[in-house]
Protein backbone atom coordinates (compact mmCIF):
# COMPACT_ATOMS: atom_id res chain seq x y z
CA UNK A 1 0.00 0.00 0.00
CA UNK A 2 1.08 3.51 -0.54
CA UNK A 3 1.21 5.69 2.54
CA UNK A 4 -0.67 8.87 3.41
CA UNK A 5 -0.30 11.60 5.99
CA UNK A 6 -3.20 12.37 8.31
CA UNK A 7 -4.30 15.83 9.40
CA UNK A 8 -2.41 15.23 12.65
CA UNK A 9 0.74 16.29 10.75
CA UNK A 10 2.58 19.09 12.58
CA UNK A 11 4.68 20.17 9.57
CA UNK A 12 7.92 19.35 11.34
CA UNK A 13 9.75 18.87 8.02
CA UNK A 14 11.46 15.59 8.95
CA UNK A 15 9.66 13.23 6.55
CA UNK A 16 10.21 14.99 3.22
CA UNK A 17 14.01 14.66 3.03
CA UNK A 18 13.80 10.99 4.09
CA UNK A 19 11.77 9.91 1.04
CA UNK A 20 14.08 8.32 -1.53
CA UNK A 21 11.44 8.64 -4.27
CA UNK A 22 10.52 12.29 -3.75
CA UNK A 23 6.94 11.27 -3.02
CA UNK A 24 6.48 13.67 -0.09
CA UNK A 25 5.76 17.34 -0.72
CA UNK A 26 4.47 20.27 1.31
CA UNK A 27 0.75 20.79 0.80
CA UNK A 28 -1.27 23.85 1.75
CA UNK A 29 -1.75 22.69 5.33
CA UNK A 30 0.15 19.42 5.78
CA UNK A 31 2.67 17.29 3.95
CA UNK A 32 1.28 15.04 1.21
CA UNK A 33 2.41 11.71 -0.24
CA UNK A 34 2.03 11.05 -3.97
CA UNK A 35 0.80 7.45 -4.11
CA UNK A 36 2.22 7.06 -7.63
CA UNK A 37 5.75 7.60 -6.26
CA UNK A 38 5.41 5.93 -2.86
CA UNK A 39 6.92 2.45 -2.64
CA UNK A 40 7.00 2.40 1.18
CA UNK A 41 10.78 2.51 0.63
CA UNK A 42 10.73 -0.96 -0.98
CA UNK A 43 13.94 -1.25 -2.98
CA UNK A 44 15.69 1.34 -0.84
CA UNK A 45 15.22 0.36 2.83
CA UNK A 46 13.68 -2.39 4.95
CA UNK A 47 11.26 0.04 6.60
CA UNK A 48 9.39 3.15 5.52
CA UNK A 49 11.74 5.98 6.43
CA UNK A 50 9.05 8.63 6.78
CA UNK A 51 7.14 6.45 9.25
CA UNK A 52 10.34 5.83 11.22
CA UNK A 53 11.09 9.55 11.69
CA UNK A 54 7.56 10.91 12.17
CA UNK A 55 7.30 12.21 15.75
CA UNK A 56 3.47 12.14 15.81
CA UNK A 57 2.82 8.83 14.01
CA UNK A 58 0.59 10.45 11.40
CA UNK A 59 1.78 8.41 8.39
CA UNK A 60 -0.43 5.41 7.73
CA UNK A 61 -1.08 2.81 5.05
CA UNK A 62 -3.48 4.19 2.47
CA UNK A 63 -6.44 1.80 2.09
CA UNK A 64 -7.36 3.65 -1.09
CA UNK A 65 -4.19 2.39 -2.79
CA UNK A 66 -3.61 -1.24 -1.78
CA UNK A 67 -0.43 -2.80 -3.18
CA UNK A 68 1.44 -6.02 -2.49
CA UNK A 69 5.17 -6.13 -1.84
CA UNK A 70 5.60 -7.42 -5.39
CA UNK A 71 3.66 -4.47 -6.81
CA UNK A 72 5.72 -2.05 -4.74
CA UNK A 73 8.91 -3.69 -6.02
CA UNK A 74 7.73 -3.34 -9.63
CA UNK A 75 6.84 0.31 -9.01
CA UNK A 76 10.33 0.84 -7.56
CA UNK A 77 11.90 -0.76 -10.67
CA UNK A 78 9.82 1.46 -12.95
CA UNK A 79 10.78 4.60 -11.02
CA UNK A 80 14.47 3.67 -11.16
CA UNK A 81 14.28 3.11 -14.93
CA UNK A 82 12.52 6.44 -15.45
CA UNK A 83 15.17 8.33 -13.50
CA UNK A 84 18.04 6.76 -15.43
C-alpha positions as CSV (number, residue, x, y, z in Angstrom):
1,X,0.0,0.0,0.0
2,X,1.1,3.5,-0.5
3,X,1.2,5.7,2.5
4,X,-0.7,8.9,3.4
5,X,-0.3,11.6,6.0
6,X,-3.2,12.4,8.3
7,X,-4.3,15.8,9.4
8,X,-2.4,15.2,12.7
9,X,0.7,16.3,10.7
10,X,2.6,19.1,12.6
11,X,4.7,20.2,9.6
12,X,7.9,19.4,11.3
13,X,9.7,18.9,8.0
14,X,11.5,15.6,8.9
15,X,9.7,13.2,6.5
16,X,10.2,15.0,3.2
17,X,14.0,14.7,3.0
18,X,13.8,11.0,4.1
19,X,11.8,9.9,1.0
20,X,14.1,8.3,-1.5
21,X,11.4,8.6,-4.3
22,X,10.5,12.3,-3.7
23,X,6.9,11.3,-3.0
24,X,6.5,13.7,-0.1
25,X,5.8,17.3,-0.7
26,X,4.5,20.3,1.3
27,X,0.8,20.8,0.8
28,X,-1.3,23.8,1.7
29,X,-1.7,22.7,5.3
30,X,0.1,19.4,5.8
31,X,2.7,17.3,4.0
32,X,1.3,15.0,1.2
33,X,2.4,11.7,-0.2
34,X,2.0,11.1,-4.0
35,X,0.8,7.5,-4.1
36,X,2.2,7.1,-7.6
37,X,5.7,7.6,-6.3
38,X,5.4,5.9,-2.9
39,X,6.9,2.4,-2.6
40,X,7.0,2.4,1.2
41,X,10.8,2.5,0.6
42,X,10.7,-1.0,-1.0
43,X,13.9,-1.2,-3.0
44,X,15.7,1.3,-0.8
45,X,15.2,0.4,2.8
46,X,13.7,-2.4,4.9
47,X,11.3,0.0,6.6
48,X,9.4,3.2,5.5
49,X,11.7,6.0,6.4
50,X,9.1,8.6,6.8
51,X,7.1,6.5,9.2
52,X,10.3,5.8,11.2
53,X,11.1,9.5,11.7
54,X,7.6,10.9,12.2
55,X,7.3,12.2,15.7
56,X,3.5,12.1,15.8
57,X,2.8,8.8,14.0
58,X,0.6,10.5,11.4
59,X,1.8,8.4,8.4
60,X,-0.4,5.4,7.7
61,X,-1.1,2.8,5.0
62,X,-3.5,4.2,2.5
63,X,-6.4,1.8,2.1
64,X,-7.4,3.7,-1.1
65,X,-4.2,2.4,-2.8
66,X,-3.6,-1.2,-1.8
67,X,-0.4,-2.8,-3.2
68,X,1.4,-6.0,-2.5
69,X,5.2,-6.1,-1.8
70,X,5.6,-7.4,-5.4
71,X,3.7,-4.5,-6.8
72,X,5.7,-2.0,-4.7
73,X,8.9,-3.7,-6.0
74,X,7.7,-3.3,-9.6
75,X,6.8,0.3,-9.0
76,X,10.3,0.8,-7.6
77,X,11.9,-0.8,-10.7
78,X,9.8,1.5,-13.0
79,X,10.8,4.6,-11.0
80,X,14.5,3.7,-11.2
81,X,14.3,3.1,-14.9
82,X,12.5,6.4,-15.4
83,X,15.2,8.3,-13.5
84,X,18.0,6.8,-15.4
